[in-house]
């Protein structure tokens, strides 16, 4: 019975094999005709990605350089202070695009992004300015304040547990179209007497227009969290 069925199905095997052969031939011809174009497109994509990555790295270096200048204005050569810039988006929250400290331990990237409602960064964004001086507070007490007052997740993993921290919202001129509020600049120090709130706020405000304009021009090329998310705190 089985042999009889096989004999009956032989024509179908033949036609199926023929169909497969035709498909293989068509794909081979298609590959010969369009294969070079596919290769060219793939190579263009690779080059474009490489250029984009280079541009993103250059953006980071640009903001790092700006922060070196601001750091010197604020505290000159003190190595227990660092300054960071965060770009804000409604979807991604705060994305770090620049950081500087003369102390290599404090200058590391840390967390690449923060949610919009977390930390003193969010407080500065919401109210345009935030300042905290944790003098006479232990490291453990500061961590607890970050958790309870500023809804911070895992503050014990911070690369710096600052004694003093300030955050200023970077706001562009209102006569320029598109986004007005662009990000936050954050100053942190381990020395509670290093920065007085009033003078520090004045210095950061003096630099804010330039920073906001620079971010506005470059915001299309700012790296997104998919690349920053891999950075551990």
C-alpha positions as CSV (number, residue, x, y, z in Angstrom):
1,X,0.0,0.0,0.0
2,X,2.8,2.4,1.0
3,X,4.6,1.6,-2.3
4,X,1.4,2.3,-4.2
5,X,1.1,5.7,-2.6
6,X,4.7,6.6,-3.3
7,X,4.2,5.7,-7.0
8,X,1.1,7.9,-7.1
9,X,3.0,10.8,-5.5
10,X,6.0,10.7,-7.8
11,X,4.7,13.3,-10.2
12,X,4.1,15.7,-7.3
13,X,7.7,15.1,-6.0
14,X,8.9,15.9,-9.5
15,X,6.9,19.2,-9.7
16,X,7.9,20.2,-6.2
17,X,11.6,19.6,-7.0
18,X,11.1,21.6,-10.2
19,X,9.5,24.5,-8.3
20,X,12.4,24.5,-5.8
21,X,14.9,24.6,-8.6
22,X,13.1,27.5,-10.2
23,X,13.0,29.4,-7.0
24,X,16.8,28.8,-6.4
25,X,17.6,30.0,-9.9
26,X,15.5,33.1,-9.5
27,X,17.1,33.9,-6.2
28,X,20.6,33.3,-7.7
29,X,19.8,35.7,-10.6
30,X,18.4,38.3,-8.2
31,X,21.5,38.0,-6.1
32,X,23.8,38.4,-9.1
33,X,21.8,41.5,-10.3
34,X,21.2,43.2,-7.0
35,X,23.9,41.8,-4.7
36,X,26.3,44.6,-5.4
37,X,23.6,47.2,-4.6
38,X,22.9,45.5,-1.3
39,X,26.6,45.5,-0.4
40,X,26.8,49.2,-1.3
41,X,23.8,50.0,0.9
42,X,25.2,48.0,3.8
43,X,28.5,49.7,3.5
44,X,26.9,53.1,3.4
45,X,24.9,52.3,6.5
46,X,28.1,51.2,8.2
47,X,29.9,54.4,7.3
48,X,26.9,56.4,8.4
49,X,26.8,54.7,11.8
50,X,30.6,55.2,12.2
51,X,30.2,59.0,11.4
52,X,27.3,59.2,13.8
53,X,29.2,57.6,16.6
54,X,32.2,59.9,16.0
55,X,29.9,62.9,16.0
56,X,28.3,61.8,19.3
57,X,31.8,61.4,20.9
58,X,32.7,64.8,19.7
59,X,29.6,66.3,21.2
60,X,30.5,64.8,24.6
61,X,34.1,66.2,24.3
62,X,32.7,69.6,23.4
63,X,30.5,69.8,26.5
64,X,33.3,68.4,28.6
65,X,35.5,71.3,27.4
66,X,32.8,73.8,28.2
67,X,32.5,72.4,31.7
68,X,36.3,72.7,32.3
69,X,35.9,76.4,31.8
70,X,32.9,76.7,34.1
71,X,34.6,74.6,36.7
72,X,37.6,77.0,36.8
73,X,35.2,80.0,37.2
74,X,33.4,78.4,40.1
75,X,36.1,76.6,42.1
76,X,39.4,76.9,40.1
77,X,41.6,73.9,41.0
78,X,39.6,72.1,43.7
79,X,39.5,68.4,42.8
80,X,36.7,67.4,45.1
81,X,34.1,69.0,42.8
82,X,32.5,68.0,39.5
83,X,30.0,69.5,37.0
84,X,27.6,67.6,34.8
85,X,25.2,68.5,32.0
86,X,21.9,66.6,31.4
87,X,19.8,66.9,28.3
88,X,16.0,66.3,28.9
89,X,13.4,64.6,26.8
90,X,9.9,63.7,27.7
91,X,10.3,60.1,26.8
92,X,13.9,59.3,28.0
93,X,14.2,61.6,31.0
94,X,17.7,63.1,31.7
95,X,20.6,62.0,29.5
96,X,24.1,63.0,30.6
97,X,25.9,64.7,27.8
98,X,28.9,66.1,29.6
99,X,30.9,65.9,32.8
100,X,34.1,67.3,34.2
101,X,36.1,66.9,37.4
102,X,39.9,67.2,37.9
103,X,39.6,64.1,40.1
104,X,39.7,61.0,37.8
105,X,37.6,59.1,40.3
106,X,34.8,61.6,40.1
107,X,35.1,62.2,36.4
108,X,33.8,58.7,35.4
109,X,30.6,58.5,33.5
110,X,28.4,57.0,36.2
111,X,24.7,56.6,35.3
112,X,24.0,57.6,31.7
113,X,20.4,58.6,32.3
114,X,17.9,59.4,35.1
115,X,14.1,59.4,35.1
116,X,12.4,62.8,34.9
117,X,11.1,62.6,38.5
118,X,14.3,61.4,40.3
119,X,16.9,63.3,42.3
120,X,17.9,66.9,42.7
121,X,18.3,67.0,38.9
122,X,14.5,66.7,38.7
123,X,14.0,69.3,41.4
124,X,16.2,71.8,39.5
125,X,14.3,71.0,36.3
126,X,10.9,71.5,37.9
127,X,11.7,74.7,39.9
128,X,14.5,76.1,37.7
129,X,16.9,75.9,40.7
130,X,17.7,73.5,43.5
131,X,20.4,73.6,46.2
132,X,21.3,71.4,49.1
133,X,24.0,71.6,51.7
134,X,24.3,68.4,53.7
135,X,26.9,69.8,56.2
136,X,27.1,67.7,59.4
137,X,25.3,64.8,57.6
138,X,26.9,61.4,57.4
139,X,27.2,59.6,54.1
140,X,24.4,57.3,55.3
141,X,22.2,60.2,56.2
142,X,22.7,61.8,52.8
143,X,21.8,58.6,51.1
144,X,18.6,58.4,53.1
145,X,17.7,62.0,52.2
146,X,18.2,61.2,48.5
147,X,15.8,58.3,48.8
148,X,13.1,59.9,50.8
149,X,13.1,63.5,49.8
150,X,14.2,63.2,46.2
151,X,12.8,59.7,45.3
152,X,16.2,58.5,44.2
153,X,16.6,54.8,43.3
154,X,19.8,53.2,44.6
155,X,21.6,56.4,45.7
156,X,24.2,54.1,47.5
157,X,25.5,53.2,44.0
158,X,26.3,56.8,43.1
159,X,29.9,57.5,42.0
160,X,29.8,60.5,44.3
161,X,27.9,61.1,47.5
162,X,28.1,64.9,47.6
163,X,28.0,67.1,50.6
164,X,26.8,70.0,48.5
165,X,24.8,69.9,45.3
166,X,23.1,72.4,43.0
167,X,21.0,72.0,39.8
168,X,20.1,74.8,37.4
169,X,17.6,74.3,34.5
170,X,19.0,75.4,31.2
171,X,16.4,77.5,29.4
172,X,16.9,79.1,26.0
173,X,15.6,82.5,24.9
174,X,11.8,82.4,24.5
175,X,12.0,84.1,21.1
176,X,13.7,81.1,19.6
177,X,11.1,78.5,18.3
178,X,11.0,74.8,19.4
179,X,12.0,73.6,22.8
180,X,12.8,76.2,25.4
181,X,13.7,74.1,28.5
182,X,16.6,71.9,27.4
183,X,18.4,70.4,30.3
184,X,20.1,70.8,33.7
185,X,23.6,71.7,34.8
186,X,24.6,70.1,38.1
187,X,27.4,71.0,40.5
188,X,28.5,68.6,43.2
189,X,31.2,68.9,45.8
190,X,32.5,67.1,48.9
191,X,33.3,70.4,50.5
192,X,30.3,72.1,52.1
193,X,31.9,75.5,52.4
194,X,33.2,75.6,48.8
195,X,30.2,77.1,47.0
196,X,27.8,79.8,48.4
197,X,24.3,79.4,46.9
198,X,23.8,82.9,45.6
199,X,27.2,83.4,43.8
200,X,27.0,79.9,42.4
201,X,23.6,80.4,41.0
202,X,24.7,83.7,39.4
203,X,27.7,82.1,37.7
204,X,25.6,79.2,36.3
205,X,22.9,81.6,35.1
206,X,25.6,83.6,33.2
207,X,26.6,80.4,31.4
208,X,23.1,79.1,30.8
209,X,22.2,80.9,27.6
210,X,25.3,79.7,25.8
211,X,24.8,76.2,27.1
212,X,21.1,76.1,26.1
213,X,21.9,77.5,22.6
214,X,24.6,74.9,22.1
215,X,22.3,72.1,23.2
216,X,19.6,73.3,20.9
217,X,21.9,73.3,17.9
218,X,23.2,69.8,18.6
219,X,20.2,68.1,20.1
220,X,19.4,66.1,17.0
221,X,22.7,64.3,17.4
222,X,22.7,63.7,21.2
223,X,23.1,60.0,22.0
224,X,20.0,58.3,23.3
225,X,19.7,56.0,26.3
226,X,20.1,52.8,24.3
227,X,23.8,53.7,24.3
228,X,23.9,55.3,27.7
229,X,21.9,52.6,29.4
230,X,24.9,50.2,29.3
231,X,26.8,52.6,31.6
232,X,26.6,51.3,35.1
233,X,26.4,53.6,38.1
